[in-house]
Amino acid sequence: MAKKTKVIPGFGISMGLAILYLSLIVLIPLSTVVIQTTEMGFGEFLKVVTNPRTIASYKVSFGCALLAAAIDSVFGLIIAWVLVRYKFPFKRLLDGCIDLPFALPTAVAGISLTTLYSTKGWLGSILAKFGIQGSFSTFGITIALMFIGIPFIVRTVQPVLEDLDESIEEAASILGASRIQTFIKVIFPQLIAPLLTGFSLAFARGIGEYGSVVFIAGNKPMKTEIAPLLIMTKLEQFDYPGATSIALVMLIFSFFMLFVINLIQWRANKYR
């Protein structure tokens, strides 16, 4: 009997290295947010995080991120479907373009989108005719967040679509199901989990996005000011406890959203 060789060290060493790396890269940096916040009293903490300007920035960041992730979920599913189910010229080129928001510097994306959706831009001038302001509005912020969030949806749904057994669809067709019924009752239930994963990743990324949003937002206090910009403003004023207080609220909310979505996924997989 051939002796099995281990590719990586045993469980003890591997687990230790995993925890060490996770601590250095994720846990310790996040813990500094909590430590910095403890430098101020609870009353002062509440005063900072419940300030009208801060609450307005939360509404802009969370609201636009939620809307952008929802829209991306719909169109990301369509894009993934087209890439998997159809063959057409330049398919690989289109597939590669999906990852551009990952590779492109966020500042470059922000400047490009601001120019494109300004009142003198190609798309902004058309929107202006209908009374819609592109740049320097929540509309522009949502567009920027849709831009950076679309890869998360496509890349989580695409592998699942590729692995779907087409014989199940054929069986549904033989039993008399229409193409719409087959999609709704056979295909879509298997896409709920990856869609939720992509949605949560796009939403979490959108909440903390800064580079691609700060240019197109206009940064009007109480209107188009995002929470990450408010954090940067406080850091420039050397108000580290105030900055980390806002960051802590965003961190808690993001963690709660990811926890809820993962719980929904777990229950969906349990009763499948």
Number of C-alpha atoms within 10 A of each C-alpha: 3 4 5 6 6 7 6 8 10 9 9 9 11 12 12 11 13 11 13 13 12 12 14 11 11 11 13 11 11 15 12 13 19 15 12 16 21 14 13 14 10 11 8 15 18 12 13 18 19 13 11 13 18 21 16 18 24 23 18 23 27 21 16 25 27 22 17 26 29 20 17 28 24 14 14 27 22 14 20 23 16 14 19 18 9 8 10 8 7 9 14 11 9 12 16 10 13 19 16 14 16 14 8 11 12 19 15 13 21 24 16 16 25 26 19 18 24 21 19 12 18 12 15 21 18 17 16 16 10 8 9 14 19 28 24 22 18 22 18 26 32 25 23 30 28 24 23 26 30 26 23 26 28 26 19 22 28 20 13 15 21 14 9 13 10 12 9 13 17 13 12 18 14 10 9 11 16 12 11 10 14 18 15 12 12 15 18 14 12 19 18 16 21 22 25 21 20 25 28 25 19 27 30 23 18 29 24 20 22 20 18 26 32 23 23 30 26 19 18 12 14 16 17 23 27 32 27 23 18 21 20 15 13 17 15 11 11 11 13 17 22 24 25 23 23 24 22 20 13 20 18 11 15 20 13 12 15 19 13 13 17 16 12 15 17 13 11 14 12 8 6 8
